[in-house]
């Protein structure tokens, strides 16, 4: 059931956790945009994950060496993604596609995209994913 780009999504959820705690840098938007645009490129997946981690550790440098990680900035366990109800998995996949479309047509990354990425790390009602998708596309 694993999907191409899972490790990128996992790392992005951790990056968004760091951003929510510490803010973003001038590079964060471009790293997120590049990550979504290369989700289906298997050859660049590991390199992209390293780039996401590098950005996360610029934002939250102590997380790189923390002996007692809180989990707020950890990469998401994608097994939890696939353990959700089928409707939730489908809604999350639709949300990923919506973000890809938005970032493919816009240099600007609205706050709603960051919220949408964070939503991927939670099992919410499928309507919540539909609502954030609508906000992202506006």
C-alpha positions in Angstrom: 0.0 0.0 0.0 3.1 2.2 0.2 3.0 5.2 -2.2 5.8 6.8 -4.1 6.9 9.8 -2.1 5.9 8.5 1.3 9.3 9.4 2.8 9.0 12.9 1.5 5.5 13.3 3.0 6.8 11.9 6.3 9.7 14.4 6.4 7.4 17.3 5.3 5.1 16.7 8.3 8.1 16.9 10.6 9.3 20.1 8.9 5.8 21.7 9.3 6.0 20.8 13.0 9.3 22.7 13.3 7.8 25.6 11.4 4.7 25.7 13.7 7.1 25.9 16.8 9.8 28.2 15.4 8.6 29.9 12.2 10.1 29.4 8.8 13.2 30.7 6.9 13.4 32.4 3.5 14.0 28.9 2.0 11.2 26.9 3.6 8.6 27.7 1.0 10.9 26.7 -1.9 11.9 23.5 -0.1 8.3 22.5 0.4 7.3 23.5 -3.2 10.2 21.5 -4.6 9.3 18.5 -2.4 5.8 18.3 -3.7 6.8 18.8 -7.3 9.2 15.8 -7.1 6.9 13.5 -5.1 6.7 11.0 -8.0 10.4 11.1 -8.9 11.8 8.0 -7.2 15.4 8.9 -8.2 15.3 12.1 -6.2 13.3 11.0 -3.1 16.2 10.4 -0.8 18.0 13.6 -1.8 14.8 15.5 -1.2 14.3 14.0 2.2 17.8 15.1 3.1 17.0 18.7 1.9 13.8 18.7 4.0 15.8 17.5 7.1 18.5 20.1 6.5 15.8 22.9 6.4 14.2 21.4 9.5 17.4 21.5 11.4 18.1 25.1 10.4 14.7 26.0 11.9 15.0 23.8 14.9 18.7 23.0 15.4 18.3 21.4 18.8 16.1 18.7 17.3 19.0 17.2 15.4 20.7 16.2 18.6 17.9 15.9 21.1 18.2 12.9 23.4 14.5 13.0 24.3 12.6 14.0 21.2 9.1 15.3 21.8 7.8 14.1 18.4 6.6 17.5 17.3 9.3 17.7 14.6 9.8 14.0 14.0 9.2 12.5 10.6 5.7 11.0 10.5 5.2 7.3 10.8 3.6 6.5 7.5 2.3 3.1 8.9 -0.2 5.3 10.8 -1.2 7.0 7.5 -2.1 3.6 6.1 -3.7 2.3 9.3 -6.5 4.9 9.0 -10.0 4.2 7.7 -10.1 3.9 3.9 -12.1 7.1 3.6 -9.5 9.0 5.5 -6.6 7.6 3.4 -8.4 8.6 0.3 -9.1 12.1 1.7 -5.4 12.4 2.6 -4.3 11.4 -0.9 -6.7 13.9 -2.4 -5.3 16.6 -0.2 -1.7 15.7 -1.4 -2.9 16.0 -5.0 -4.5 19.3 -4.3 -1.3 20.7 -2.7 0.7 19.4 -5.7 -1.7 21.2 -8.1 -1.6 24.4 -6.1 2.2 24.4 -5.9 2.5 23.5 -9.6 0.6 26.7 -10.5 1.8 29.1 -7.8 5.1 30.3 -6.4 3.3 31.5 -3.3 2.7 29.0 -0.5 -0.3 30.1 1.6 -0.6 29.3 5.3 -3.4 26.8 4.3 -0.8 24.6 2.6 1.2 24.4 5.8 -2.0 23.5 7.7 -2.9 20.9 5.1 0.5 19.2 5.5 0.0 19.2 9.2 -3.5 17.6 8.7 -1.7 14.7 6.9 -0.3 13.7 10.3 -3.7 13.3 12.0 -6.7 11.1 11.5 -9.5 13.6 11.1 -13.0 13.3 9.7 -12.8 13.2 5.9 -14.8 16.4 5.7 -11.9 18.2 7.5 -9.6 17.3 4.6 -12.1 18.5 2.1 -12.4 21.8 3.9 -8.7 22.5 3.9 -8.5 21.4 0.2 -11.1 24.1 -0.6 -9.1 26.7 1.3 -5.9 25.8 -0.5 -7.5 26.1 -3.9 -9.0 29.5 -3.2 
